[in-house]
Amino acid sequence: MRRRSLYLVALAIAPALAGCGGIVAASTEPVHGRDLTIYSSLPLDGPEAPISAQIVNGEKLALAQAHGQVGRLHISYSSLNDANPKTGHWEPGIVATNAKLAAQDNDAIAYLGDYDSEATAVSLSITNGANILQVSPGSPYVGLTSSMDAGQDEPGRFYPSGKITFGRLLPGDIVEAAAQVSLMRRLGIHTLYTLSDEDPFDVSLVGLVTGDAEQAGIHVTGGERLRVESAAEFNSTTEKVAASGAQAVFFGGAPEPGTVSLWHALHQSQAQLWLLGSDALGTGAFAAQLGSAAARTLIASPWLSPTVYPAAASAVLRLYESTFHETAHPYALAGYEAMAVVLDAIRAAGRHGNERQAVIDKFFATRHHASVLGTYSVQPSGATTLSRYGVDRVVGGRLAFDTSFQVPPEPAGSEITAVHSG
């Protein structure tokens, strides 16, 4: 859920914004009629397509259960693809186009997306300028909701209107970092070496893990950033890790060819070294290439075993399978809840359900909401109070749920600094 480079994101944001102060040149008129549209933007091609397909189907299922209606209001659904079919990856230009399509639609009431944090960094400033509620089933990057170990002027730079309009359903980086440290303590780890790729979105997560580990009394013996775009030799890195006396390595970054090489090099250097990976490594393709290193590998994941979710989740997963005739995964629950919580906000707004600000206000007023993901409240920052995080092991070249940790949720305070037009 965190991919690509900050450079590409910056390139996309610049042309997507217009006017003094970066306010998006898009319609901010309230919806006056009874016909509303909820947009979804996810990578429907490439390696993330199977996950996105389940999220989209979950969104459709929730809307179908409501019969496409909230009181007198008719709700339409528009699923957009933010990936390039040729490359199989989301692209900033496509994300910006999708967001502007919603922003310029007077009937748009909400935007569900994106899956990747960097994609949300592109779309959010656009939907925010149009005062449209944006709810993501992914996008864990801390800078979207907090300034802790985030980039410059974050999260404020994502909100040109000066008002928070974004919510993240799944636990974000702050929760993952706490879960990683809980895992280390369970494993009896006292010394840690940290590694990351060069993506700033991943570097920030490593910073959070480092801070939490040190606070928990785990000595961080060293750390470095690596280029992992292609397979390479990592002799220097393995020597540093061995010399540091670290019992474990935490790597925050993408599952690139070099990451696989790094995993093998570390395991060959020290067979008893624990190899802990961020959620970005939670792909079947990465797990399938680990070989003997799999036995010492544990990868964080916001996706839990179906048995960990509330009973209502089981009913939704069964309905999903009977409706779409395929095995349902927790991804479907995230899509289902993204749509459901927006419909609830429209319903709670009553006769103002077709007004964007009223729907935003009701979303942020969500308290102790029983959902298929668990009971949660929406924080002023846009994060929810959901804070159970999973850990996967690798068995037979495949990811398998191992355990989960209940950790404190992301802090409730909003740290946005308003951006004013000049």
Residue pairs with C-beta under 8 A, 6 or more apart in sequence:
1 115
1 116
1 117
1 138
1 139
1 140
1 279
1 280
1 302
2 116
2 117
2 118
2 140
2 141
2 199
2 201
2 202
2 205
2 254
2 278
2 279
2 280
3 89
3 90
3 116
3 117
3 118
3 199
3 254
3 280
4 89
4 90
4 116
4 118
4 199
5 118
5 198
5 199
5 200
6 118
6 151
6 199
6 200
6 201
8 92
8 118
9 92
9 118
9 121
9 122
11 92
12 92
12 93
12 95
12 96
12 122
13 92
13 96
13 121
13 122
13 125
15 96
16 24
16 96
16 99
16 100
16 122
16 125
16 126
17 23
17 24
17 125
17 126
17 129
17 160
18 24
18 25
19 25
19 421
20 421
20 422
21 160
21 419
21 420
21 421
21 422
22 125
22 157
22 160
22 419
22 421
23 129
23 160
23 161
23 421
24 100
24 103
24 125
24 126
24 128
24 129
24 130
24 160
25 129
26 100
26 103
26 104
26 126
26 129
26 130
27 103
27 104
27 105
27 106
27 130
28 129
28 130
28 131
28 356
29 106
30 354
30 355
30 356
30 357
31 106
31 107
31 108
31 109
31 354
31 355
31 356
32 106
32 354
33 107
33 354
34 72
34 73
34 74
34 354
35 73
35 74
35 76
35 107
36 73
36 74
36 75
36 76
36 107
36 108
36 109
36 346
36 353
36 354
37 75
37 76
37 77
37 78
37 102
37 105
37 107
37 108
37 109
38 59
38 63
38 75
38 76
38 77
38 78
38 108
38 109
38 110
38 111
38 112
38 339
38 342
39 78
39 80
39 98
39 101
39 102
39 105
39 108
39 110
39 111
39 112
39 113
40 55
40 56
40 59
40 77
40 78
40 79
40 80
40 111
40 112
40 113
41 80
41 81
41 82
41 95
41 98
41 99
41 102
41 111
41 112
41 113
41 114
41 119
41 123
42 48
42 52
42 55
42 56
42 79
42 80
42 81
42 82
42 113
42 114
42 115
43 49
43 52
43 81
43 82
43 83
43 88
43 89
43 90
43 114
43 115
43 116
43 119
44 52
44 53
44 56
44 79
44 81
44 82
44 83
45 81
45 83
45 84
45 85
45 88
46 83
46 87
46 88
46 89
47 88
47 283
47 285
48 83
48 90
48 115
48 116
49 83
49 88
51 115
51 329
51 331
52 115
54 328
54 329
54 331
54 332
54 335
55 115
55 137
55 331
55 332
55 334
55 335
55 338
56 79
56 335
57 320
57 323
57 324
57 332
57 335
58 316
58 320
58 331
58 332
58 333
58 334
58 335
58 336
58 337
58 338
58 339
59 77
59 79
59 112
59 335
59 336
59 338
59 339
60 77
60 339
61 316
61 319
61 320
61 323
61 332
61 335
61 336
61 339
62 335
62 336
62 337
62 339
62 340
62 343
63 75
63 77
63 339
63 343
64 323
66 75
66 343
68 74
68 75
68 76
68 77
69 75
70 343
70 346
70 347
70 353
71 347
71 350
71 353
73 346
73 353
73 354
75 109
75 343
75 346
76 107
77 339
78 102
80 98
80 101
80 113
81 94
82 90
82 91
82 94
82 95
82 98
82 113
82 114
82 119
83 89
83 90
83 91
83 94
84 90
84 91
84 94
90 114
90 115
90 116
90 118
90 119
92 118
92 119
92 122
95 114
95 119
95 122
95 123
96 122
96 123
96 126
98 113
98 123
99 111
99 122
99 123
99 124
99 126
99 127
100 126
102 108
102 111
102 127
102 130
102 132
103 126
103 127
103 129
103 130
103 132
104 130
108 130
108 132
109 132
109 133
109 342
109 346
109 354
109 356
109 359
110 132
110 133
110 134
110 135
110 342
110 345
110 359
111 123
111 127
111 132
111 133
111 134
111 135
112 134
112 135
112 136
112 137
112 335
112 338
112 339
112 342
113 119
113 120
113 123
113 134
113 136
113 137
114 120
114 122
114 123
114 136
114 138
114 139
115 136
115 137
115 138
115 139
116 138
116 139
117 138
117 139
117 140
117 141
117 144
117 201
118 141
118 201
119 139
120 134
120 136
120 139
120 141
120 144
120 166
121 141
121 143
121 144
121 158
123 134
124 134
124 144
124 158
124 159
124 165
124 166
125 157
125 158
125 159
125 160
127 134
127 165
127 166
128 134
128 158
128 159
128 160
128 161
128 163
128 165
128 166
129 160
129 161
130 356
131 161
131 163
131 165
131 356
131 357
131 360
132 165
132 356
133 165
133 167
133 342
133 345
133 356
133 359
133 360
133 363
134 165
134 166
134 167
135 166
135 167
135 168
135 169
135 338
135 341
135 342
135 363
136 166
136 167
136 168
136 169
136 338
137 169
137 170
137 331
137 334
137 335
137 337
137 338
138 168
138 170
138 334
139 168
139 172
140 168
140 170
140 171
140 172
140 173
140 176
140 279
140 302
141 150
141 172
141 173
141 201
141 204
142 148
142 149
142 150
142 172
142 173
142 174
142 204
142 205
142 208
143 150
143 151
143 154
143 155
143 158
143 201
143 204
144 154
144 155
144 158
144 166
144 168
144 172
144 382
145 155
145 166
145 168
145 172
145 379
145 381
145 382
145 383
145 410
146 155
146 174
146 381
146 383
146 410
146 411
146 415
147 154
147 155
147 415
148 174
148 208
149 173
149 204
149 205
149 207
149 208
149 211
150 204
151 200
151 204
153 417
155 164
155 381
155 415
155 416
156 416
156 417
156 418
156 419
157 419
158 166
159 165
159 166
159 416
159 418
159 419
160 419
160 421
161 419
162 416
162 418
162 419
162 420
163 360
163 418
164 364
164 380
164 381
164 382
164 414
164 416
165 360
166 382
167 341
167 363
167 364
167 378
167 382
167 383
167 384
168 382
168 383
168 384
169 334
169 337
169 338
169 341
169 373
169 384
169 386
170 302
170 334
170 373
170 386
171 179
171 302
171 384
171 386
171 387
171 388
171 389
171 409
171 410
172 383
172 410
173 204
173 205
173 208
174 208
174 383
174 410
174 411
175 386
175 387
175 389
175 407
175 408
175 409
175 410
176 205
176 208
176 278
176 279
176 300
176 302
176 389
177 205
177 208
177 209
177 211
177 212
178 212
178 387
178 389
178 405
178 407
178 408
179 300
179 389
179 390
179 391
179 404
179 405
179 407
180 209
180 212
180 213
180 250
180 276
180 278
180 300
181 209
181 212
181 213
181 216
181 218
182 405
182 407
183 276
183 298
183 300
183 391
183 405
184 192
184 213
184 216
184 218
184 248
184 276
185 216
185 218
187 248
187 274
188 247
189 218
189 247
189 248
189 274
190 217
190 218
190 219
190 247
191 218
191 219
191 220
191 221
191 244
191 245
191 246
191 247
191 248
192 213
192 218
192 219
192 220
192 221
192 246
192 247
192 248
192 249
192 250
193 220
193 221
193 222
193 223
193 240
193 241
193 244
193 246
193 248
193 249
193 250
194 206
194 209
194 210
194 220
194 222
194 223
194 249
194 250
194 251
194 252
195 206
195 223
195 224
195 225
195 226
195 237
195 249
195 250
195 251
195 252
195 253
195 262
196 202
196 203
196 205
196 206
196 223
196 225
196 226
196 251
196 252
196 253
197 225
197 226
197 227
197 228
197 252
197 253
197 254
197 256
197 259
198 225
198 226
198 227
199 253
199 254
202 252
202 253
202 254
202 278
202 280
203 225
203 252
205 252
205 278
206 223
206 250
206 252
209 250
209 252
210 220
210 223
213 220
213 250
214 220
221 244
221 245
221 246
222 240
222 241
222 244
222 246
224 237
224 240
226 234
226 237
226 253
226 258
226 262
227 258
228 253
228 254
228 256
228 257
228 258
228 259
228 261
228 262
229 256
229 257
229 258
230 256
230 257
230 258
231 257
231 258
231 260
231 261
232 258
232 261
233 261
233 265
234 261
234 262
234 265
234 266
235 265
237 262
237 265
237 266
238 265
238 266
238 268
238 269
238 270
239 269
241 249
241 266
241 269
241 270
241 273
242 269
242 270
246 273
247 273
247 274
248 273
248 274
248 275
248 276
249 266
249 273
249 274
249 275
249 276
250 276
250 277
250 278
251 259
251 262
251 275
251 276
251 277
251 278
251 281
252 278
252 280
253 259
253 278
253 280
253 281
254 280
254 281
255 280
255 281
255 283
255 285
255 286
259 281
259 286
260 286
260 289
260 290
263 275
263 290
263 293
263 297
264 290
264 291
264 293
266 273
266 275
266 293
267 273
267 275
267 292
267 293
267 296
271 296
272 296
273 296
274 296
274 298
275 293
275 296
275 297
275 298
276 297
276 298
276 299
276 300
277 297
277 298
277 299
277 300
278 299
278 300
279 299
279 300
279 301
279 302
281 299
282 299
282 300
282 301
282 303
282 392
282 399
283 399
284 398
284 399
287 294
287 299
287 394
287 397
287 398
287 399
288 397
288 398
289 397
290 297
290 394
290 397
294 393
294 394
294 395
294 397
295 394
297 393
297 394
298 391
298 392
298 393
298 402
299 391
299 392
299 393
299 394
299 399
300 389
300 390
300 391
300 392
301 389
301 390
301 391
301 392
301 399
301 401
302 389
302 390
303 329
303 330
303 331
303 390
304 330
304 388
304 390
304 401
304 404
305 390
305 401
305 404
306 313
306 314
306 317
306 330
308 388
308 390
308 404
309 330
309 333
309 372
309 373
309 374
310 370
310 371
310 372
310 374
310 375
312 370
312 371
312 372
313 333
313 372
313 373
316 328
316 332
316 333
316 336
316 372
317 328
317 332
317 333
318 328
320 328
320 332
320 336
321 327
321 328
333 372
333 373
334 373
336 372
337 371
337 372
337 373
340 371
340 372
341 363
341 366
341 369
341 371
342 359
342 363
344 362
344 366
344 369
345 359
345 360
345 362
345 363
345 366
346 353
346 354
346 359
346 362
347 353
348 362
348 365
349 355
349 358
349 359
349 361
349 362
352 358
353 359
363 378
364 378
364 380
364 382
365 378
366 376
366 377
366 378
367 377
367 378
368 375
368 376
368 377
369 375
369 376
369 377
369 378
373 386
374 386
374 388
376 384
376 385
376 386
377 384
377 385
378 384
379 385
379 409
379 410
379 411
379 412
379 413
379 414
380 412
380 413
380 414
381 410
381 411
381 412
381 413
381 414
381 415
381 416
382 414
383 409
383 410
384 409
385 409
386 409
387 406
387 407
387 408
387 409
387 410
388 404
388 405
388 406
388 407
389 404
389 405
389 407
390 401
390 402
390 403
390 404
391 401
391 402
391 403
391 404
391 405
392 399
392 400
392 401
392 402
393 399
393 400
393 402
394 400
